[in-house]
Amino acid sequence: MHFLITAGGTREYIDPVRFISNASSGKMGYALTRAAQKAGHKVTLISASDLQPPVGVEFVGVDSVAEMFEAVKKHFPHCGCLIMAAAVADYTVARPAKTKIKKTNKPLTIKLKPTADILEWAAKHKKENQLTVGFALEEKNLRANAEKKLKEKNLDMIIANTPAAIGSDKAAVEIKTGGGKWLRLRKAGKAMVAKKIIADIENITW
Protein backbone atom coordinates (compact mmCIF):
# COMPACT_ATOMS: atom_id res chain seq x y z
CA MET A 1 0.00 0.00 0.00
CA HIS A 2 1.10 3.58 -0.59
CA PHE A 3 0.70 5.70 2.56
CA LEU A 4 0.48 9.48 2.45
CA ILE A 5 1.29 10.80 5.94
CA THR A 6 1.33 14.36 7.22
CA ALA A 7 3.28 15.46 10.29
CA GLY A 8 4.25 18.47 12.39
CA GLY A 9 2.63 21.77 13.27
CA THR A 10 2.03 24.26 10.47
CA ARG A 11 3.31 27.83 10.58
CA GLU A 12 1.04 30.71 9.64
CA TYR A 13 3.15 33.80 9.03
CA ILE A 14 2.29 37.22 10.46
CA ASP A 15 5.22 38.86 8.66
CA PRO A 16 8.41 37.45 7.08
CA VAL A 17 9.94 36.56 10.48
CA ARG A 18 7.01 35.90 12.84
CA PHE A 19 4.40 33.18 12.72
CA ILE A 20 1.55 31.50 14.63
CA SER A 21 2.07 27.81 15.30
CA ASN A 22 1.52 25.09 17.90
CA ALA A 23 3.56 22.73 20.06
CA SER A 24 3.35 19.67 17.80
CA SER A 25 6.73 17.97 17.35
CA GLY A 26 5.77 15.70 14.46
CA LYS A 27 6.97 12.61 16.36
CA MET A 28 3.73 10.67 15.85
CA GLY A 29 3.69 11.27 12.11
CA TYR A 30 7.32 10.21 11.83
CA ALA A 31 6.68 7.10 13.96
CA LEU A 32 3.82 6.19 11.62
CA THR A 33 6.11 6.70 8.64
CA ARG A 34 8.74 4.36 10.03
CA ALA A 35 6.10 1.79 11.05
CA ALA A 36 4.60 1.80 7.55
CA GLN A 37 8.06 1.41 6.05
CA LYS A 38 8.89 -1.54 8.31
CA ALA A 39 5.61 -3.17 7.31
CA GLY A 40 6.74 -3.04 3.69
CA HIS A 41 4.69 -0.08 2.46
CA LYS A 42 5.69 2.87 0.32
CA VAL A 43 5.41 6.21 2.13
CA THR A 44 5.16 9.83 1.08
CA LEU A 45 5.71 12.12 4.07
CA ILE A 46 4.43 15.70 3.97
CA SER A 47 6.02 17.42 6.93
CA ALA A 48 5.96 20.78 8.67
CA SER A 49 8.32 19.44 11.34
CA ASP A 50 12.02 20.16 11.76
CA LEU A 51 12.73 16.46 12.41
CA GLN A 52 15.06 14.62 10.04
CA PRO A 53 12.96 12.56 7.60
CA PRO A 54 13.46 8.77 7.62
CA VAL A 55 15.67 7.41 4.86
CA GLY A 56 13.81 5.92 1.91
CA VAL A 57 10.60 7.93 2.02
CA GLU A 58 9.39 10.45 -0.50
CA PHE A 59 9.68 13.67 1.50
CA VAL A 60 7.80 16.93 0.94
CA GLY A 61 8.65 19.80 3.28
CA VAL A 62 6.01 22.47 3.91
CA ASP A 63 5.38 25.35 6.31
CA SER A 64 1.79 26.56 6.11
CA VAL A 65 -1.64 24.96 5.84
CA ALA A 66 -1.91 26.27 2.29
CA GLU A 67 1.36 24.55 1.31
CA MET A 68 0.33 21.31 3.02
CA PHE A 69 -3.04 21.39 1.28
CA GLU A 70 -1.42 21.80 -2.13
CA ALA A 71 0.95 18.92 -1.40
CA VAL A 72 -1.90 16.66 -0.25
CA LYS A 73 -3.95 17.49 -3.35
CA LYS A 74 -0.96 16.61 -5.53
CA HIS A 75 -0.12 13.29 -3.88
CA PHE A 76 -3.52 12.05 -2.63
CA PRO A 77 -4.70 10.60 -5.98
CA HIS A 78 -1.71 8.22 -5.95
CA CYS A 79 -2.02 6.91 -2.37
CA GLY A 80 -4.03 4.09 -0.82
CA CYS A 81 -4.30 5.69 2.60
CA LEU A 82 -3.96 9.23 3.92
CA ILE A 83 -3.07 9.62 7.60
CA MET A 84 -3.46 13.22 8.73
CA ALA A 85 -1.20 13.20 11.80
CA ALA A 86 -0.17 16.84 11.34
CA ALA A 87 -1.39 19.51 13.75
CA VAL A 88 -2.94 21.75 11.11
CA ALA A 89 -3.69 25.31 12.18
CA ASP A 90 -7.40 26.16 12.34
CA TYR A 91 -6.73 29.81 11.49
CA THR A 92 -4.25 31.75 9.39
CA VAL A 93 -3.40 35.43 9.10
CA ALA A 94 -5.82 37.23 6.81
CA ARG A 95 -3.25 39.74 5.53
CA PRO A 96 0.37 38.89 6.35
CA ALA A 97 2.69 41.90 6.34
CA LYS A 98 5.21 41.93 3.50
CA THR A 99 7.90 43.42 5.74
CA LYS A 100 8.73 42.97 9.42
CA ILE A 101 6.22 44.72 11.67
CA LYS A 102 7.97 47.35 13.80
CA LYS A 103 7.34 47.43 17.53
CA THR A 104 5.37 50.41 18.88
CA ASN A 105 3.72 51.28 22.17
CA LYS A 106 0.26 50.69 20.68
CA PRO A 107 -1.70 47.41 20.77
CA LEU A 108 -1.47 45.29 17.66
CA THR A 109 -4.54 43.52 16.25
CA ILE A 110 -4.07 40.62 13.87
CA LYS A 111 -7.08 39.43 11.88
CA LEU A 112 -7.34 35.69 11.36
CA LYS A 113 -9.39 33.64 8.91
CA PRO A 114 -10.27 29.91 8.90
CA THR A 115 -7.93 27.57 7.06
CA ALA A 116 -8.94 24.87 4.58
CA ASP A 117 -9.98 21.53 6.07
CA ILE A 118 -7.55 19.20 4.32
CA LEU A 119 -8.91 15.97 5.79
CA GLU A 120 -12.50 16.86 4.93
CA TRP A 121 -11.45 17.60 1.34
CA ALA A 122 -9.65 14.26 1.07
CA ALA A 123 -12.61 12.31 2.46
CA LYS A 124 -14.90 13.95 -0.09
CA HIS A 125 -12.56 13.17 -2.99
CA LYS A 126 -11.40 9.68 -2.06
CA LYS A 127 -11.99 6.80 -4.43
CA GLU A 128 -13.48 3.46 -3.47
CA ASN A 129 -10.06 1.93 -2.78
CA GLN A 130 -8.72 4.82 -0.68
CA LEU A 131 -8.76 5.31 3.10
CA THR A 132 -8.71 8.49 5.15
CA VAL A 133 -7.48 8.43 8.75
CA GLY A 134 -7.59 11.37 11.13
CA PHE A 135 -6.43 12.36 14.60
CA ALA A 136 -8.53 14.12 17.23
CA LEU A 137 -6.77 15.96 20.06
CA GLU A 138 -9.31 16.56 22.81
CA GLU A 139 -9.17 17.80 26.41
CA LYS A 140 -12.72 16.73 27.31
CA ASN A 141 -15.27 14.19 26.04
CA LEU A 142 -12.53 12.44 24.10
CA ARG A 143 -14.55 9.65 22.52
CA ALA A 144 -17.68 11.68 21.85
CA ASN A 145 -15.83 14.49 20.09
CA ALA A 146 -13.61 12.11 18.16
CA GLU A 147 -16.55 10.00 16.99
CA LYS A 148 -18.32 13.15 15.84
CA LYS A 149 -15.30 14.00 13.70
CA LEU A 150 -15.19 10.43 12.37
CA LYS A 151 -18.81 10.61 11.19
CA GLU A 152 -18.99 14.22 10.02
CA LYS A 153 -15.86 13.92 7.88
CA ASN A 154 -16.68 10.41 6.62
CA LEU A 155 -13.37 8.96 7.82
CA ASP A 156 -12.37 5.32 7.86
CA MET A 157 -10.55 5.62 11.19
CA ILE A 158 -10.07 8.16 13.96
CA ILE A 159 -7.25 8.18 16.52
CA ALA A 160 -8.08 10.17 19.64
CA ASN A 161 -5.54 11.45 22.15
CA THR A 162 -5.03 14.22 24.71
CA PRO A 163 -2.60 17.18 24.89
CA ALA A 164 -0.32 14.98 27.05
CA ALA A 165 0.94 13.42 23.81
CA ILE A 166 2.32 16.72 22.46
CA GLY A 167 6.10 16.61 22.23
CA SER A 168 6.27 13.34 24.16
CA ASP A 169 7.92 10.11 23.06
CA LYS A 170 4.93 8.20 24.46
CA ALA A 171 1.18 8.37 23.89
CA ALA A 172 -2.07 6.78 25.01
CA VAL A 173 -4.63 6.68 22.21
CA GLU A 174 -8.13 5.44 21.47
CA ILE A 175 -8.87 4.06 18.01
CA LYS A 176 -12.16 3.61 16.19
CA THR A 177 -13.07 2.57 12.67
CA GLY A 178 -16.34 3.51 11.02
CA GLY A 179 -18.30 0.44 12.07
CA GLY A 180 -16.09 -0.84 14.84
CA LYS A 181 -15.82 -0.47 18.59
CA TRP A 182 -13.42 1.74 20.48
CA LEU A 183 -9.99 0.26 21.17
CA ARG A 184 -7.90 1.81 23.92
CA LEU A 185 -4.11 1.57 23.78
CA ARG A 186 -2.40 2.23 27.09
CA LYS A 187 0.48 4.69 27.22
CA ALA A 188 3.41 3.33 25.24
CA GLY A 189 6.22 4.52 23.01
CA LYS A 190 4.97 6.19 19.87
CA ALA A 191 6.80 3.58 17.78
CA MET A 192 4.68 0.83 19.35
CA VAL A 193 1.48 2.88 19.00
CA ALA A 194 2.27 3.60 15.36
CA LYS A 195 2.90 -0.09 14.66
CA LYS A 196 -0.55 -0.93 16.04
CA ILE A 197 -2.24 1.82 14.02
CA ILE A 198 -0.64 0.64 10.76
CA ALA A 199 -1.68 -2.94 11.52
CA ASP A 200 -5.27 -1.83 12.17
CA ILE A 201 -5.33 0.07 8.88
CA GLU A 202 -4.09 -3.04 7.06
CA ASN A 203 -6.97 -4.99 8.60
CA ILE A 204 -9.49 -2.57 7.11
CA THR A 205 -8.40 -3.43 3.59
CA TRP A 206 -6.90 -6.91 3.71
Protein Blocks (a to p, Z undefined) as FASTA:
>chain_A
ZZdddedjddddfblmbccddfbeolmmmmmmmmmmmnopacddddfbfbdcdehiacdd
dfblmlmmmmmmmmmmmpcbdcdfbccdfbdcfbacfbdcdddfbdcdddddddddfklm
mmmmpcfkbccddddddfbhkllmmmmmmmmnopabdcdddfklgopabdcdddddfklc
cdddddddfklmmmmmmmmmmmmmZZ
